[in-house]
Amino acid sequence: MKRPAPLRVLVVDDHHDGAETVGIMLQQLGCEVRLTHNGEEAIESAPAFEPELVILDLNMPGMDGYQTATQLRKQTWSAKAAFVAHTASTDPSVAEKVRRAGFGYFVPKPASVTAFEAIVTALRKMKRPD
């Protein structure tokens, strides 16, 4: 049986260690990962990479995760991509804000590999040809 192509994942987080940790978890799940550390960098690099999954830190200086998601969704590749809001915020209204902003998933920090594994597994099932 042919092994499926790795899921392309863009991780956007201003906290370098946090981004690397998430990237390592995703690589262990068989994903091809690109790390960026701000919204502008993500917007610039995404078109060439065409990620199938975008994991966005919500609380970044300058362009936050909500603004970054809005700009990324203007790019043609994004129509087939899933977006994950990833934040350490303890504000109880965050989950509702994330839903209203159109994120498909919400993963609070610190995230376990199990949380990302569930998302990656779901996306791979949706990607399989019949």
PyMOL commands that set and color helices and strands:
alter all, ss='L'
color gray80, all
select helices_A, chain A and resi 16-28+39-49+65-72+76-80+94-100+113-127
alter helices_A, ss='H'
color red, helices_A
select strands_A, chain A and resi 8-12+32-36+53-57+82-87+105-108
alter strands_A, ss='S'
color yellow, strands_A
deselect
rebuild
show_as cartoon
